Amino acid sequence: GAVVSQHPSRVICKSGTSVKIECRSLDFQATTMFWYRQFPKKSLMLMATSNEGSKATYEQGVEKDKFLINHASLTLSTLTVTSAHPEDSSFYICSAHRLAGSYEQYFGPGTRLTVT
Amino acid sequence: AQKITQTQPGMFVQEKEAVTLDCTYDTSDQSYGLFWYKQPSSGEMIFLIYQGSYDEQNATEGRYSLNFQKARKSANLVISASQLGDSAMYFCAMSKPRYSSASKIIFGSGTRLSIRP
């Protein structure tokens, strides 16, 4: 099956610093990737849709200047949490769609961000 | 707007028994896809089963089956012969049909299933 990786799996950072999370499709090309956020014991909430070569589309209420998304290639999308604060602590999960033939969506293993 | 409702925040089931996890949905789209995902404590999202809105037969995948009742807008997950490893969070979700286009997935609030030995 298709594999999506995320790096890092866990990160602890100090308040005010920025953190970059990578989402990679390892064995397929993905023009579209999605970024989700999950609070403890809660559901996944879509943050933004990342399209290769174009600007990301953010969901209502998500600060685009706070959560910078870059989809520079068909296999890599990055989410940068800028000037992180403790309330940004969460579990971030990406998903990737195959380029063509099948629009199966595959999830990454998630990144747990803790801001101290 | 699309909405997924899971009314069971938690369930306890005896090992080897069957369990049904409830899911209702709301959408104005004629064509859509329904999913169930399992999320163990590790956090990864594990795809379990998919049902397309125009699929006439209920989907089955091993011990998992989806009881799709379109008129009632329900898509309950049935797990037969539950196992200890089934203990996890289960999410019902909706999207465009699986093979139509890349589209975002809307998730329900989830049901935490605990299997008793």
Interface residues (C-beta under 8 A of the other chain):
Chain A: T31 T32 F34 Q38 K41 K42 S43 L44 M45 L46 T49 F91 I93 S95 H97 S102 Y103 E104 Q105 F107 P109 G110 R112
Chain B: Y37 S42 G43 E44 M45 F47 F91 S95 R98 Y99 S100 S101 A102 S103 K104 I105 I106 F107 G108 S109 G110 R112
